[in-house]
Amino acid sequence: MVWADRLVRWHRDRRPGEWAHAGLGPDPAGTVGQAALLVAAALLDTATASGLDEPADGSALLDIPLSAVAALLTGADDEVIGALLDRTRPQLAATAQGLDVLRALWSITADVEDLHQRRRAQRLARTVLAGHQAASMRTGTDPAARLLLRDRMDDLAPWEEARRARAWAAEVTAQAGPGDDR
């Protein structure tokens, strides 16, 4: 979940032009959350299939190929996504409620609005993954090489540190109140 969140947030902050045309629907925050859950489920499923989910420290997760993650979400029919959500639900138990909402979108009982919403979430998840692949190619990564999550660390780690620093500064400012010169 953490890596999916970082991938989505970095993409939103660094590539806002792609989000302007994403068509997030009547509940943009819900669409973003659903896209992040789709990315998390695809990351987890890829890690499990590749045997990268075993080490206790999580360092093997950095070797997840982003192309394999994207392949799970690109051009996948509804049954593939439904099965992906079913496979990853036990490991993503903390987000069970959100996954249940996603699973309902991919059920055979989904109504027309559900169909539109699942397309919005899936399209945004694919956009995020494609954006990371494109950003990596522009930074000089060999296009013939498999892009791993590790290859995005140069962007994600400093960005996360900067985001935390901004959040901390905002918290200190809010606590200080008006007229406090701390």
Contacts in CASP RR format, 6 or more apart in sequence:
PFRMAT RR
TARGET T0000
AUTHOR 0000-0000-0000
METHOD contacts of the structure
MODEL  1
MVWADRLVRWHRDRRPGEWAHAGLGPDPAGTVGQAALLVAAALLDTATAS
GLDEPADGSALLDIPLSAVAALLTGADDEVIGALLDRTRPQLAATAQGLD
VLRALWSITADVEDLHQRRRAQRLARTVLAGHQAASMRTGTDPAARLLLR
DRMDDLAPWEEARRARAWAAEVTAQAGPGDDR
1 36 0 8 1.000
1 40 0 8 1.000
1 92 0 8 1.000
1 94 0 8 1.000
1 95 0 8 1.000
3 40 0 8 1.000
3 43 0 8 1.000
3 61 0 8 1.000
3 149 0 8 1.000
4 36 0 8 1.000
4 37 0 8 1.000
4 39 0 8 1.000
4 40 0 8 1.000
4 43 0 8 1.000
5 36 0 8 1.000
5 40 0 8 1.000
6 156 0 8 1.000
6 159 0 8 1.000
6 160 0 8 1.000
7 39 0 8 1.000
7 128 0 8 1.000
7 129 0 8 1.000
7 132 0 8 1.000
7 152 0 8 1.000
7 156 0 8 1.000
8 32 0 8 1.000
8 33 0 8 1.000
8 35 0 8 1.000
8 36 0 8 1.000
8 39 0 8 1.000
8 128 0 8 1.000
9 159 0 8 1.000
9 163 0 8 1.000
10 132 0 8 1.000
10 152 0 8 1.000
10 155 0 8 1.000
10 156 0 8 1.000
10 159 0 8 1.000
11 18 0 8 1.000
11 19 0 8 1.000
11 127 0 8 1.000
11 128 0 8 1.000
11 131 0 8 1.000
11 132 0 8 1.000
12 19 0 8 1.000
12 32 0 8 1.000
13 159 0 8 1.000
13 163 0 8 1.000
14 135 0 8 1.000
14 155 0 8 1.000
14 159 0 8 1.000
15 131 0 8 1.000
15 135 0 8 1.000
18 127 0 8 1.000
18 131 0 8 1.000
19 127 0 8 1.000
22 120 0 8 1.000
22 123 0 8 1.000
22 124 0 8 1.000
22 127 0 8 1.000
23 31 0 8 1.000
23 120 0 8 1.000
23 123 0 8 1.000
24 31 0 8 1.000
24 32 0 8 1.000
24 120 0 8 1.000
24 124 0 8 1.000
25 31 0 8 1.000
25 116 0 8 1.000
25 117 0 8 1.000
25 120 0 8 1.000
31 117 0 8 1.000
31 120 0 8 1.000
31 121 0 8 1.000
31 124 0 8 1.000
32 124 0 8 1.000
33 121 0 8 1.000
34 98 0 8 1.000
34 101 0 8 1.000
34 102 0 8 1.000
34 105 0 8 1.000
34 117 0 8 1.000
34 120 0 8 1.000
34 121 0 8 1.000
35 121 0 8 1.000
35 122 0 8 1.000
35 124 0 8 1.000
35 125 0 8 1.000
35 128 0 8 1.000
36 125 0 8 1.000
37 92 0 8 1.000
37 95 0 8 1.000
37 98 0 8 1.000
37 99 0 8 1.000
37 102 0 8 1.000
38 73 0 8 1.000
38 81 0 8 1.000
38 102 0 8 1.000
38 121 0 8 1.000
38 122 0 8 1.000
38 125 0 8 1.000
39 69 0 8 1.000
39 73 0 8 1.000
39 125 0 8 1.000
39 128 0 8 1.000
39 129 0 8 1.000
40 88 0 8 1.000
40 92 0 8 1.000
40 95 0 8 1.000
41 84 0 8 1.000
41 85 0 8 1.000
41 88 0 8 1.000
41 92 0 8 1.000
41 99 0 8 1.000
41 102 0 8 1.000
42 69 0 8 1.000
42 70 0 8 1.000
42 72 0 8 1.000
42 73 0 8 1.000
42 84 0 8 1.000
42 125 0 8 1.000
43 61 0 8 1.000
43 64 0 8 1.000
43 69 0 8 1.000
43 149 0 8 1.000
44 53 0 8 1.000
44 88 0 8 1.000
44 91 0 8 1.000
44 92 0 8 1.000
45 72 0 8 1.000
45 84 0 8 1.000
45 87 0 8 1.000
45 88 0 8 1.000
46 52 0 8 1.000
46 64 0 8 1.000
46 65 0 8 1.000
46 68 0 8 1.000
46 69 0 8 1.000
46 72 0 8 1.000
47 53 0 8 1.000
47 60 0 8 1.000
47 61 0 8 1.000
47 64 0 8 1.000
48 87 0 8 1.000
48 88 0 8 1.000
48 91 0 8 1.000
49 68 0 8 1.000
50 63 0 8 1.000
50 64 0 8 1.000
50 65 0 8 1.000
50 68 0 8 1.000
51 60 0 8 1.000
52 60 0 8 1.000
52 61 0 8 1.000
52 63 0 8 1.000
52 64 0 8 1.000
53 60 0 8 1.000
53 61 0 8 1.000
53 91 0 8 1.000
54 60 0 8 1.000
61 149 0 8 1.000
62 148 0 8 1.000
62 149 0 8 1.000
62 150 0 8 1.000
62 153 0 8 1.000
63 148 0 8 1.000
63 149 0 8 1.000
63 150 0 8 1.000
64 148 0 8 1.000
64 149 0 8 1.000
65 146 0 8 1.000
65 147 0 8 1.000
65 148 0 8 1.000
66 129 0 8 1.000
66 132 0 8 1.000
66 133 0 8 1.000
66 147 0 8 1.000
66 148 0 8 1.000
66 149 0 8 1.000
66 151 0 8 1.000
66 152 0 8 1.000
67 133 0 8 1.000
67 146 0 8 1.000
67 147 0 8 1.000
69 129 0 8 1.000
70 126 0 8 1.000
70 129 0 8 1.000
70 130 0 8 1.000
70 133 0 8 1.000
72 80 0 8 1.000
72 84 0 8 1.000
73 81 0 8 1.000
73 122 0 8 1.000
73 125 0 8 1.000
73 126 0 8 1.000
73 129 0 8 1.000
74 126 0 8 1.000
74 129 0 8 1.000
76 84 0 8 1.000
76 122 0 8 1.000
78 106 0 8 1.000
78 118 0 8 1.000
81 106 0 8 1.000
81 118 0 8 1.000
81 122 0 8 1.000
82 103 0 8 1.000
82 106 0 8 1.000
85 99 0 8 1.000
85 102 0 8 1.000
85 103 0 8 1.000
85 106 0 8 1.000
86 103 0 8 1.000
88 99 0 8 1.000
89 96 0 8 1.000
89 99 0 8 1.000
89 103 0 8 1.000
92 99 0 8 1.000
102 118 0 8 1.000
102 121 0 8 1.000
104 110 0 8 1.000
104 114 0 8 1.000
105 114 0 8 1.000
105 115 0 8 1.000
105 117 0 8 1.000
105 118 0 8 1.000
105 121 0 8 1.000
106 118 0 8 1.000
110 118 0 8 1.000
132 147 0 8 1.000
132 152 0 8 1.000
133 147 0 8 1.000
135 152 0 8 1.000
135 155 0 8 1.000
136 147 0 8 1.000
136 151 0 8 1.000
136 152 0 8 1.000
137 143 0 8 1.000
139 154 0 8 1.000
139 155 0 8 1.000
141 147 0 8 1.000
141 151 0 8 1.000
172 182 0 8 1.000
176 182 0 8 1.000
END
